[in-house]
């Protein structure tokens, strides 16, 4: 007689039988050595080896010691070339590797692709139904990973997939605040455009303005300043945003805060001001910007003065020949960083102080044959170029630059941040010199103790030692003023 207990036991055996058989088949049909070869090939970006391992019976559902599936190993970026990564990813999806699987940290393949900035893999995973707002064990989504690491294109792709910009992790961080704190202005800008809002309350004990200054990115600071935040906000040690910028060597951020109206006399818990912190870390230009003494660079060689009231006084220019080079040093009435972002070019709406009308970018035109009747013709915009043959010109714009800094253990680190810069260009008869003519030389606009300095090979300017040339100097729209230079 079949009792209830016997029937239940028999039913359970019948239910478990297919699963046990599947495990047995898996062990029988998948080669352990081929599986290890597959994991190694995926980690090293070897497409042919990966496909060869699959052909030999590797288990596509295998996981490494951290619980990463084969799909995760591909999605987080390896060393595949061109379309190889996409080919392997598609093969694994067809092999029914689950897109929504999670590793030991609760991360999905989509999160890992977002973390590493793998846009193509991320788009492929989304096309296969990856959950855009899935969370790991810390509450991080793919959007938080992309924002934190500054992958703007991936942020845009996730926003197009309707990722939730309001999602917060277990510590209260959202994607925008993470981007601001890490100096990811490009990602932050896309998040704001998608509806993310700069919080008014502190996050992790710090106000958003403090987070942005810690990030060291001018664009991030501007995003927060546009919301008219409390400029007196402090970090946990009582440091103001200006003190943090001064101590960490961010002159343009210091100027942006001053233009927005921050009080430079704010003191921290030790009674120190931003000027004190700049002096402490020997950032001479910031010391000068905050009203301290300005240690100016030496101005040697042939000099010319260009009166420029709009910039606050006279602009001093020195042309010094060193070996086969011409060193051009431009000393403005105030340190260079005072002007960047304060004129017509790339001025933020929050800039209400310390601004000026016009441009700071200088230009120097060389009449290499000392004959004003030859060379370029004057035009309506640049009458001063008449009779000159070569030029050293500058242009101001906002761009990504590399910021070098020290980590918590004094290790040397770097990251891209947004800043205003001056670029230098060499021209002949009004045309920019091409790379073939320049050779290994690249003109650079360097900030040397608050002065603008560029070193140029004499030959590229058409100059020869002992041969006098006429130089026409412009400072923004101030000038022209001429000087005779004999290299």
C-alpha positions in Angstrom: 0.0 0.0 0.0 1.3 3.4 -1.0 1.2 5.7 2.1 1.2 9.5 2.1 4.8 9.5 3.3 5.9 7.0 0.6 4.1 9.0 -2.1 5.7 12.2 -0.9 9.2 10.7 -1.0 8.6 9.2 -4.4 7.3 12.5 -5.7 10.4 14.4 -4.4 12.7 11.8 -6.0 10.9 12.2 -9.3 11.2 16.0 -9.1 14.9 16.0 -8.3 15.8 13.4 -10.8 16.0 15.8 -13.9 18.2 18.3 -11.9 20.5 15.5 -10.8 20.7 14.2 -14.3 21.5 17.7 -15.6 24.4 18.0 -13.2 25.7 14.6 -14.2 25.4 15.5 -17.8 27.2 18.8 -17.2 30.1 17.0 -15.5 30.1 14.5 -18.4 29.8 17.0 -21.3 32.1 19.8 -20.1 35.9 19.5 -20.0 37.4 21.0 -16.8 40.7 21.8 -18.5 38.9 23.4 -21.4 36.8 25.4 -18.9 39.9 26.8 -17.2 41.3 27.6 -20.6 38.1 29.5 -21.5 38.3 31.6 -18.3 42.0 32.4 -19.0 41.3 33.3 -22.6 38.5 35.6 -21.6 40.6 37.3 -19.0 43.4 37.8 -21.5 41.3 38.9 -24.5 42.1 35.9 -26.7 39.1 35.4 -28.9 40.4 32.4 -30.9 41.5 30.6 -27.7 38.1 31.3 -26.2 36.2 29.8 -29.1 38.7 26.9 -29.2 38.0 26.2 -25.5 34.3 26.2 -26.1 34.7 23.8 -29.0 36.6 21.4 -26.7 33.7 21.3 -24.3 34.4 24.3 -21.9 31.5 25.2 -19.7 30.1 28.6 -20.8 28.3 28.8 -17.4 31.5 28.6 -15.4 32.4 31.2 -12.9 35.8 32.4 -11.5 36.6 32.5 -7.8 34.9 35.8 -7.4 31.7 34.5 -8.9 32.2 36.3 -12.2 30.5 34.6 -15.1 32.1 34.3 -18.5 29.9 37.1 -19.7 31.1 39.3 -16.9 34.7 38.7 -17.8 34.1 39.9 -21.3 31.8 42.8 -20.4 34.2 44.5 -18.0 36.8 44.9 -20.7 39.8 42.9 -21.6 42.3 43.0 -24.4 40.0 42.0 -27.3 40.7 43.8 -30.6 38.0 45.7 -32.6 34.8 43.7 -32.9 36.2 40.6 -31.1 34.7 41.5 -27.8 31.2 41.8 -29.4 31.6 38.4 -31.1 32.5 36.6 -27.9 29.8 38.4 -25.9 27.1 37.3 -28.5 28.4 33.7 -28.5 28.1 33.6 -24.7 24.6 35.0 -24.7 23.6 32.4 -27.3 25.1 29.8 -25.0 22.5 30.9 -22.5 24.9 32.6 -20.0 22.4 34.5 -17.9 22.6 38.3 -18.4 21.2 39.0 -14.9 23.6 36.7 -13.0 25.4 38.4 -10.1 28.9 37.8 -8.7 29.8 37.6 -5.0 29.5 41.4 -4.7 26.1 41.4 -6.3 27.4 43.0 -9.5 25.9 42.2 -12.9 27.7 42.2 -16.3 26.0 45.5 -17.0 27.5 47.1 -13.9 30.9 45.9 -14.7 30.7 47.2 -18.3 29.5 50.6 -16.9 32.3 50.6 -14.3 35.0 50.1 -17.0 33.4 52.4 -19.6 32.8 49.5 -22.1 30.1 51.2 -24.1 29.7 48.6 -26.8 29.4 45.8 -24.3 26.9 47.8 -22.3 24.7 48.5 -25.3 24.8 44.9 -26.3 23.8 43.8 -22.8 20.9 46.3 -22.8 19.8 45.0 -26.1 19.6 41.5 -24.5 17.4 42.8 -21.7 19.8 43.6 -18.9 18.1 45.3 -16.0 19.3 48.9 -16.1 18.5 49.7 -12.4 19.7 46.4 -10.8 21.6 47.0 -7.6 24.7 45.3 -6.1 25.1 44.6 -2.3 26.0 48.3 -1.7 23.0 49.6 -3.6 25.1 50.7 -6.6 23.5 50.6 -10.1 25.3 50.7 -13.4 24.6 54.5 -13.5 26.4 55.0 -10.2 29.4 53.0 -11.5 29.6 55.0 -14.7 29.1 58.4 -13.0 31.7 57.6 -10.3 34.3 56.7 -13.0 33.5 59.6 -15.3 32.4 57.5 -18.3 30.2 60.2 -19.9 29.2 58.2 -23.0 28.2 55.3 -20.9 26.2 57.6 -18.6 24.4 58.9 -21.7 23.7 55.4 -22.9 22.2 54.4 -19.5 20.1 57.6 -19.4 18.8 56.8 -22.9 17.8 53.4 -21.4 15.8 55.3 -18.7 18.2 54.7 -15.8 16.9 56.2 -12.6 18.9 59.4 -11.8 17.4 59.5 -8.3 18.6 56.1 -7.1 20.9 56.2 -4.0 23.2 53.6 -2.6 23.1 52.4 1.0 25.1 55.4 2.1 22.9 58.0 0.5 25.1 58.7 -2.6 23.3 59.3 -5.9 25.0 59.3 -9.3 25.3 63.1 -9.5 26.9 63.6 -6.1 29.4 60.7 -6.9 30.3 62.4 -10.2 30.8 65.8 -8.5 32.9 64.4 -5.7 35.2 62.6 -8.2 35.6 65.5 -10.5 33.6 64.0 -13.3 32.1 67.2 -14.7 31.2 65.8 -18.1 29.1 63.0 -16.5 27.6 65.4 -14.0 26.5 67.7 -16.8 24.6 64.9 -18.5 23.0 63.8 -15.3 21.8 67.4 -14.6 20.4 67.6 -18.2 18.5 64.4 -17.5 16.8 65.8 -14.4 19.3 65.1 -11.6 19.3 67.8 -8.9 22.2 69.0 -6.9 21.2 68.2 -3.3 20.8 71.1 -0.8 21.6 68.9 2.2 25.0 67.4 3.0 25.8 64.0 1.6 28.2 61.9 3.8 28.6 65.0 6.1 29.8 67.3 3.3 27.9 69.9 1.2 27.9 69.4 -2.6 30.2 72.4 -3.1 32.8 70.8 -0.8 32.4 67.6 -2.7 32.9 69.3 -6.0 36.1 71.2 -4.8 37.5 67.9 -3.5 37.0 66.5 -7.0 39.2 69.2 -8.4 37.1 69.8 -11.6 36.2 73.3 -12.6 33.0 72.1 -14.5 31.7 70.3 -11.4 32.3 73.4 -9.3 30.4 75.5 -11.8 27.5 73.1 -11.8 27.1 73.5 -8.0 27.7 77.2 -8.0 24.9 77.6 -10.6 22.5 76.5 -7.8 23.6 79.4 -5.6 24.7 77.1 -2.7 25.9 78.2 0.7 29.4 79.5 0.1 30.2 79.3 3.7 29.8 75.5 3.7 32.7 73.6 5.5 34.1 70.1 5.5 34.3 68.1 8.7 37.5 69.9 9.7 35.9 73.3 9.2 37.7 74.0 6.0 35.9 76.2 3.5 35.7 75.3 -0.2 38.2 78.1 -0.9 40.7 76.8 1.6 40.4 73.3 0.1 41.0 74.7 -3.4 44.0 76.7 -2.1 45.5 73.8 -0.2 45.1 71.4 -3.1 46.6 73.7 -5.7 43.5 74.6 -7.8 44.0 78.2 -8.8 41.1 78.3 -11.3 38.7 76.8 -8.8 39.8 79.3 -6.3 39.1 82.1 -8.8 35.7 80.6 -9.6 34.8 80.6 -6.0 36.0 84.2 -5.6 34.0 85.3 -8.7 30.9 83.7 -7.1 31.4 85.8 -4.0 33.0 83.5 -1.4 34.6 85.2 1.6 38.4 84.7 1.5 38.6 85.5 5.2 36.7 82.4 6.3 38.7 80.5 8.9 38.8 76.8 9.7 38.8 75.1 13.1 42.5 75.9 13.4 42.0 79.6 12.7 43.6 79.3 9.2 42.3 81.1 6.1 42.6 80.0 2.5 45.7 82.2 2.1 47.3 80.4 5.0 46.6 77.1 3.4 48.1 78.2 0.1 51.2 79.4 1.8 51.4 76.1 3.7 51.6 74.1 0.5 53.7 76.7 -1.3 51.2 77.4 -4.2 52.7 80.8 -5.1 50.2 81.7 -7.7 47.2 81.1 -5.4 49.0 83.0 -2.7 49.1 86.0 -5.1 45.5 85.5 -6.1 44.4 85.7 -2.5 46.3 88.9 -1.8 49.6 87.6 -0.7 53.1 88.3 -2.2 53.6 87.4 -5.8 57.0 85.8 -6.6 57.2 86.7 -10.3 59.5 85.0 -12.8 62.6 86.8 -14.1 61.9 88.9 -17.2 65.1 88.8 -19.3 66.0 89.8 -22.9 64.2 92.4 -25.0 61.1 93.8 -23.4 58.0 95.6 -24.5 55.1 97.1 -22.4 51.5 96.9 -23.6 49.2 99.2 -21.7 45.9 97.4 -21.1 43.5 99.1 -18.7 40.8 96.4 -19.3 43.2 93.8 -17.8 44.0 96.1 -14.9 47.3 97.7 -16.0 50.4 97.1 -18.1 51.2 93.8 -19.7 55.0 93.1 -19.7 56.5 91.0 -22.4 60.1 89.6 -22.6 61.7 88.0 -25.6 64.8 86.1 -24.5 67.1 84.0 -26.8 68.4 80.9 -25.3 70.7 78.8 -27.5 68.5 78.1 -30.6 65.2 79.0 -29.0 63.2 82.1 -28.3 61.5 82.2 -24.8 58.5 84.5 -24.8 57.3 85.5 -21.3 54.0 87.4 -20.8 53.5 88.9 -17.4 49.9 90.3 -16.8 49.0 92.8 -14.1 47.6 89.8 -12.1 48.5 86.1 -12.1 47.5 84.3 -15.2 44.8 82.2 -13.5 43.0 85.4 -12.5 42.0 85.9 -16.1 41.1 82.4 -17.3 37.4 82.2 -17.3 36.9 85.8 -16.3 36.6 87.4 -19.7 34.3 86.8 -22.7 35.6 83.3 -23.2 33.9 80.5 -21.2 32.7 82.7 -18.3 30.2 81.0 -16.0 26.9 82.6 -15.2 27.8 82.4 -11.5 30.8 84.8 -12.0 29.7 88.1 -10.6 33.0 89.4 -9.4 36.6 89.7 -10.6 35.6 89.6 -14.3 36.6 91.8 -17.2 35.4 92.5 -20.7 37.4 91.1 -23.6 40.1 88.5 -24.0 43.4 87.9 -22.3 45.0 85.8 -25.2 48.1 87.6 -26.5 49.5 87.5 -30.0 53.0 88.3 -31.3 53.7 88.9 -35.0 57.2 88.8 -36.4 58.4 90.9 -39.4 61.3 88.6 -40.2 62.7 90.7 -43.0 62.2 94.0 -41.1 60.2 95.3 -44.1 56.7 96.4 -43.3 55.8 96.5 -47.1 56.2 92.7 -47.5 54.5 89.9 -45.7 50.8 89.7 -44.6 48.2 92.2 -45.6 46.2 94.0 -42.9 42.5 92.9 -42.6 39.6 94.4 -40.7 40.1 92.2 -37.6 43.9 92.0 -37.5 45.3 95.3 -38.8 48.4 94.8 -36.7 49.6 91.8 -38.8 50.5 94.0 -41.7 54.0 93.4 -43.0 54.7 90.4 -40.7 55.4 86.9 -41.8 55.2 84.6 -38.7 53.2 84.7 -35.5 52.9 83.2 -32.1 49.2 83.3 -31.1 47.2 82.0 -28.2 43.6 81.0 -27.8 41.6 80.4 -24.6 39.1 77.6 -24.3 37.8 75.0 -21.8 39.0 71.4 -22.2 40.0 68.3 -20.3 43.5 68.3 -18.7 45.4 65.8 -16.6 45.4 66.6 -12.9 48.2 65.0 -10.9 47.7 64.4 -7.2 48.6 62.1 -4.3 46.4 59.4 -2.9 45.7 58.5 0.7 49.0 56.6 0.8 51.0 59.3 -1.0 50.9 57.3 -4.2 51.1 59.4 -7.4 47.7 59.5 -9.1 46.2 61.3 -12.1 42.8 61.9 -13.6 41.2 64.1 -16.3 39.5 67.2 -15.1 38.0 70.2 -16.9 39.9 73.5 -16.9 40.3 76.7 -18.9 43.5 76.8 -20.8 45.5 78.9 -23.3 46.8 77.0 -26.3 49.8 78.2 -28.3 50.0 78.1 -32.1 52.6 79.1 -34.7 51.6 80.6 -38.0 53.2 81.5 -41.2 51.4 84.0 -43.4 48.3 83.5 -41.3 48.3 79.7 -41.7 49.0 77.3 -38.8 52.2 75.4 -39.2 51.5 71.7 -39.9 52.9 68.7 -38.0 55.4 68.0 -40.7 56.9 71.5 -40.4 56.8 71.4 -36.5 58.5 67.9 -36.4 58.9 66.8 -32.8 58.1 70.3 -31.4 54.7 71.1 -29.9 54.1 74.8 -28.9 53.0 74.9 -25.2 51.4 77.7 -23.2 52.9 77.2 -19.8 51.9 78.9 -16.5 55.2 79.8 -14.8 54.7 81.4 -11.4 51.6 83.1 -12.8 53.1 84.2 -16.0 52.5 82.9 -19.5 55.6 81.4 -21.1 56.3 79.7 -24.4 59.6 78.4 -25.9 59.9 78.3 -29.7 62.7 77.2 -31.9 64.1 80.3 -33.8 63.9 78.5 -37.1 60.1 78.0 -36.9 59.6 81.7 -36.5 62.0 82.4 -39.4 64.5 84.1 -37.1 68.2 84.1 -37.4 70.8 85.1 -34.8 72.2 88.6 -35.4 69.4 89.6 -37.7 67.0 92.2 -36.3 63.3 91.7 -36.7 60.3 93.9 -35.9 57.8 92.4 -33.4 54.2 93.5 -33.0 52.8 92.7 -29.6 49.1 92.4 -28.7 47.5 91.6 -25.3 43.9 90.6 -25.9 42.6 93.6 -27.8 45.2 95.9 -26.3 48.0 97.2 -28.5 49.6 97.0 -30.9 53.0 97.9 -29.5 56.2 97.3 -31.5 59.8 96.4 -30.5 62.9 95.5 -32.4 64.4 92.2 -31.5 67.9 91.0 -32.4 68.3 87.3 -31.6 
